[in-house]
């Protein structure tokens, strides 16, 4: 089983980026995105569990997570990017419907992508 993340890059404040994470080897019920800035803990960004979607407060209204069952992938559309959005973005997945209390924690997820770098700078 592999998760392959892509779509990161260097953008200016206010720009948009679209991250994708494709899975091979199995399907998942729960897909999540996390990010990690240098010398900081991995931070929850968003999750999609079947038809349920949840965002971290600082991402609400700017980020959109969506799932493409046909392609077995999840997409994170990021708009109005800010310098504080800079970090390595990781996709994660779990085969089951993750309980709400586990959603924000990396330990709740069984599979991880390799990370894609997002840098927001003028």
N, C-alpha and C positions, 0 to 999 in steps of 0.2 A: 504494500500500500504506500502510495506517495502523494504528497500535496506539493504542487508546484505553483509558487506565487510569482507574479510578474506585474509590471506596470509602474514601478517607482521611477523617480527621477528628480531633477533639480528644477524647481519652479519658483516664480516670484509670489510674494504675498497677494492674495486675491485670486490666484489662478486655480485651476482644477486638475485633478488627476484621477485616473480610473485604475484601480488595482483589481487583478483577477487571481483566482486560486483554483486550479483544476486538480481534481482527484483522479487517481487511477487505482484500480484494484478492488474498490468497493464503493458503496454509496453511504451517505451519512444523513442523519436526521438533523443534527445540530452543527452549524457552521459559525465560527466566530473569527473576529479580527482583534488582534492586540498590537500594541506598539511599544517600543522601548527606546528611550533616549539615552545617550551616554551617561553612565553612572547612575541610572535610575532603574527602578523596578519595571517589569513588564506591566503595561497598563491596558485595561479592557477598553475596547473601542465600540464594538457592536456585535450582535449575535442574531442569527435567524434560526429558529427552531420550528420546523414544519411551517406553519403560517404565522408564527409569532415572531415579532421583531422588537429588539430592545437596543437602545443606544446609551452610551455614557453621556452624562449631562452636557459636557463641553462639546460634543459632536452633534447634538440634536439640532436639526434645521440646516446643517451643513453637509453631513455625510448621509449616504443612503446605501444600505446593504440589500442585495438581492441575490436570489438563487436561481440558477438555470439548471433544471433537472435534466434536460436533454443533453447538456454538455457536462453534467456532473461537476459544476463549478459554482463558485460564489464570487460576486463582484462587489467592490466597495467604491462607490462614486464619492469623491471628496471635492467639495466646492468651497470657495472662499477660504482658501488655505491661509494659515497663519504661521509665522516662524515657530511658534510653540508646537506646531504639528510635526516638526522635524523629528525623525527617528526611523528605526527599522520596524517595518510593519510585518507581522506574522499572521498567517491564517492558521486556524486550528479547527479540528472537527471531532465529533463524537458520534458513535453509531446510534446512540439512544437520544431521547428527548431529555436534555439536561434540565435538572430542577433549577428553579429560579435562583436559589441561594448559591448555586455552584457556577452560574453563568459568568460572573466577573473574575473568576479565579482560574489561572492557567492550569492548575492541578485537575480541573474538571474535564479537561480535553485529552483525548487519547492520541491524537495525531497532529503533527505540526509541519508546516511548510518551512522552507529555508530562510524566509525573510527577504524583504525587498526594501531598499533604502529610499526614503522620501526626505528631500531637503527643500525647505522653503526659506528663501533668502533673497534679498534685493541686492 
